[in-house]
């Protein structure tokens, strides 16, 4: 299973509007099933999260949590993770716990 990143604004908008979403204190997850056999992810951090250091830290936390969960995924989805204000202050195991809950409820993890 190949994993690529979502880069175009059009793809982000499609997932935001047509996908399902779940919210937790540390993370917002959007997911939509796709027909191709790629797993694509996108990570968004707005300036509300903080300055560049906190935004980058939040993205690193999300990427690390996703790397731990990735072997459990089997289907082809487009997934977007949105960092929240508290993400930079959460521990990595908390982000991973919320991410695993979200992906299980959305049907990405079986």
Contact map, one row per residue, 1 for C-alpha under 8 A:
11100000000000000000000000000000000011100000000000000000000000000000000001000000000000000000000000000000000000
11110000000000000000000000000000000011100000000000000000000000000000000000000000000000000000000000000000000000
11111000000000000000000000000000000001111000000000000000000000000000000000000000000000000000000000000000000000
01111100000000000000000000000000000001111000000000000000000000000000000000000000000000000000000000000000000000
00111110000000000000000000000000000000011100000000000000000000000000000000000000000000000000000000000000000000
00011111001100000000000000000000000000011100000000000000000000000000000000000100000000000000000000000000000000
00001111101100000000000000000000000000000100000000000000000000000000000000000000000000000000000000000000000000
00000111111100000000000000000000000000000000000000000000000000000000000000000000000000000000000000000000000000
00000011111110000000000000000000000000000000000000000000000000000000000000000000000000000000000000000000000000
00000001111111000000000000000000000000000000000000000000000000000000000000000000000000000000000000000000000000
00000111111111100000000000000000000000000000000000000000000000000000000000000000000000000000000000000000000000
00000111111111110000000000000000000000000100000000000000000000000000000000000001000000000000000000000000000000
00000000111111111000000000000000000000000000000000000000000000000000000000000000000000000000000000000000000000
00000000011111111110000000000000000000000000000000000000000000000000000000000000000000000000000000000000000000
00000000001111111110000000000111000000000000000000000000000000000000000000000111000000000000000000000000000000
00000000000111111111000000000100000000000000000000000000000000000000000000000000000000000000000000000000000000
00000000000011111110000000000000000000000000000000000000000000000000000000000000000000000000000000000000000000
00000000000001111111000000000001000000000000000000000000000000000000000000000000000000000000000000000000000000
00000000000001111111100000000111000000000000000000000000000000000000000000000000000000000000000000000000000000
00000000000000010111110000000111000000000000000000000000000000000000000000000000000000000000000000000000010000
00000000000000000011111000011110000000000000000000000000000000000000000000000000000000000000000000000000010000
00000000000000000001111100011100000000000000000000000000000000000000000000000000000000000000000000000100000000
00000000000000000000111110111000000000000000000000000000000000000000000000000000000000000000000000000000000000
00000000000000000000011111110000000000000000000000000000000000000000000000000000000000000000000001000000000000
00000000000000000000001111100000000000000000000000000000000000000000000000000000000101100000000000000000000000
00000000000000000000000111110000000000000000000000000000000000000000000000000000001111100100011001000000000000
00000000000000000000001111111000000000000000000000000000000000000000000000000000111100100000001001100000000000
00000000000000000000111101111100000000000000000000000000000000000000000000000000111100000000000000000000000000
00000000000000000000111000111110000000000000000000000000000000000000000000000011110000000000000000100110000000
00000000000000110011110000011111000000000000000000000000000000000000000000000011100000000000000000000000000000
00000000000000100011100000001111100000000000000000000000000000000000000000001111000000000000000000000000010000
00000000000000100111000000000111110000000000000000000000000000000000000000001110000000000000000000000000000000
00000000000000000000000000000011111000000000000000000000000000000000000000011100000000000000000000000000000000
00000000000000000000000000000001111110000000000000000000000000000000000000011100000000000000000000000000000000
00000000000000000000000000000000111110000000000000000000000000000000000000010000000000000000000000000000000000
00000000000000000000000000000000011111000000000000000000000000000000000000010000000000000000000000000000000000
11000000000000000000000000000000011111100000000000000000000000000000000000110000000000000000000000000000000000
11110000000000000000000000000000000111110000000000000000000000000000000000011000000000000000000000000000000000
11110000000000000000000000000000000011111000000000000000000000000000000000111110000000000000000000000000000000
00111100000000000000000000000000000001111100000000000000000000000000000000011110000000000000000000000000000000
00111100000000000000000000000000000000111110000000000000000000000000000000000111100000000000000000000000000000
00001110000100000000000000000000000000011111000000000000000000000000000000000011100000000000000000000000000000
00000000000000000000000000000000000000001111100000000000001001000000000000000001111000000000000000000000000000
00000000000000000000000000000000000000000111110000000000001000000000000000000001111000000000000000000000000000
00000000000000000000000000000000000000000011111110000010011000000000000000000000011100000000000000000000000000
00000000000000000000000000000000000000000001111111000010000000000000000000000000001000000000000000000000000000
00000000000000000000000000000000000000000000111111100010000000000000000000000000000000000000000000000000000000
00000000000000000000000000000000000000000000111111000000000000000000000000000000000110000000000000000000000000
00000000000000000000000000000000000000000000111111100110000000000000000000000000001111110000000000000000000000
00000000000000000000000000000000000000000000011111111110000000000000000000000000000010000000000000000000000000
00000000000000000000000000000000000000000000001011111110000000000000000000000000000000000000000000000000000000
00000000000000000000000000000000000000000000000001111111000000000000000000000000000000000000000000000000000000
00000000000000000000000000000000000000000000000001111111100000000000000000000000000000000000000000000000000000
00000000000000000000000000000000000000000000000011111111110000000000000000000000000000010000000000000000000000
00000000000000000000000000000000000000000000111011111111111000000000000000000000000000010000000000000000000000
00000000000000000000000000000000000000000000000000011111111100000000000000000000000000000000000000000000000000
00000000000000000000000000000000000000000000000000001111111110000000000000000000000000010000000000000000000000
00000000000000000000000000000000000000000000100000000111111111000000000000000000001000110000000000000000000000
00000000000000000000000000000000000000000011100000000011111111100000000000000000001000000000000000000000000000
00000000000000000000000000000000000000000000000000000001111111110000000000000000000000000000000000000000000000
00000000000000000000000000000000000000000000000000000000111111111000000000000000000000010001001000000000000000
00000000000000000000000000000000000000000010000000000000011111111100000000000000101000000001001100000000000000
00000000000000000000000000000000000000000000000000000000001111111110000000000000000000000000000000000000000000
00000000000000000000000000000000000000000000000000000000000111111111000000000000000000000001000000000000000000
00000000000000000000000000000000000000000000000000000000000011111111100000000000000000000001101100100000000000
00000000000000000000000000000000000000000000000000000000000001111111110000000000000000000000000100100000000000
00000000000000000000000000000000000000000000000000000000000000111111111000000000000000000000000000000000000000
00000000000000000000000000000000000000000000000000000000000000011111111000000000000000000000000100000000000000
00000000000000000000000000000000000000000000000000000000000000001111111110000000000000000000000100010000000000
00000000000000000000000000000000000000000000000000000000000000000111111110000000000000000000000000000000000000
00000000000000000000000000000000000000000000000000000000000000000011111111000000000000000000000000000000000000
00000000000000000000000000000000000000000000000000000000000000000000111111000000000000000000000000000000000011
00000000000000000000000000000000000000000000000000000000000000000000111111100000000000000000000000000000000111
10000000000000000000000000000000000000000000000000000000000000000000001111110000000000000000000000000000000111
00000000000000000000000000000000000010100000000000000000000000000000000011111000000000000000000000000000000100
00000000000000000000000000000000111111110000000000000000000000000000000001111100000000000000000000000000000000
00000000000000000000000000000011110001110000000000000000000000000000000000111110000000000000000000000000000100
00000100000000100000000000000011110000111000000000000000000000000000000000011111000000000000000000000000000000
00000000000000100000000000001111000000111100000000000000000000000000000000001111100000000000000000000000000000
00000000000100100000000000001110000000001111000000000000000000000000000000000111110000000000000000000000000000
00000000000000000000000000111100000000001111000000000000000001000000000000000011111000000000000000000000000000
00000000000000000000000000111000000000000011100000000000000000000000000000000001111100000000000000000000000000
00000000000000000000000001110000000000000011110010000000011001000000000000000000111111100000000000000000000000
00000000000000000000000011110000000000000000100110000000000000000000000000000000011111100000000000000000000000
00000000000000000000000001000000000000000000000111000000000000000000000000000000001111110000000000000000000000
00000000000000000000000011000000000000000000000010000000000000000000000000000000001111111100000000000000000000
00000000000000000000000011100000000000000000000010000000010000000000000000000000001111111100001000000000000000
00000000000000000000000000000000000000000000000010000110110010000000000000000000000011111100000000000000000000
00000000000000000000000000000000000000000000000000000000000000000000000000000000000001111110000000000000000000
00000000000000000000000001000000000000000000000000000000000000000000000000000000000001111111011000000000000000
00000000000000000000000000000000000000000000000000000000000000000000000000000000000000001111111000000000000000
00000000000000000000000000000000000000000000000000000000000011011000000000000000000000000111111100000000000000
00000000000000000000000000000000000000000000000000000000000000001000000000000000000000000011111110000000000000
00000000000000000000000001000000000000000000000000000000000000000000000000000000000000000111111111000000000000
00000000000000000000000001100000000000000000000000000000000011001000000000000000000000100111111111100000000000
00000000000000000000000000000000000000000000000000000000000001001101100000000000000000000001111111110000000000
00000000000000000000000000000000000000000000000000000000000000000000000000000000000000000000111111111000000000
00000000000000000000000101100000000000000000000000000000000000000000000000000000000000000000011111111100000000
00000000000000000000000000101000000000000000000000000000000000001100000000000000000000000000001111111110000000
00000000000000000000000000000000000000000000000000000000000000000000100000000000000000000000000111111111000010
00000000000000000000000000000000000000000000000000000000000000000000000000000000000000000000000011111111100000
00000000000000000000010000001000000000000000000000000000000000000000000000000000000000000000000001111111110000
00000000000000000000000000001000000000000000000000000000000000000000000000000000000000000000000000111111111110
00000000000000000000000000000000000000000000000000000000000000000000000000000000000000000000000000011111111111
00000000000000000000000000000000000000000000000000000000000000000000000000000000000000000000000000001111111100
00000000000000000001100000000010000000000000000000000000000000000000000000000000000000000000000000000111111110
00000000000000000000000000000000000000000000000000000000000000000000000000000000000000000000000000000011111111
00000000000000000000000000000000000000000000000000000000000000000000000011101000000000000000000000000011111111
00000000000000000000000000000000000000000000000000000000000000000000000111000000000000000000000000010011011111
00000000000000000000000000000000000000000000000000000000000000000000000111000000000000000000000000000001001111
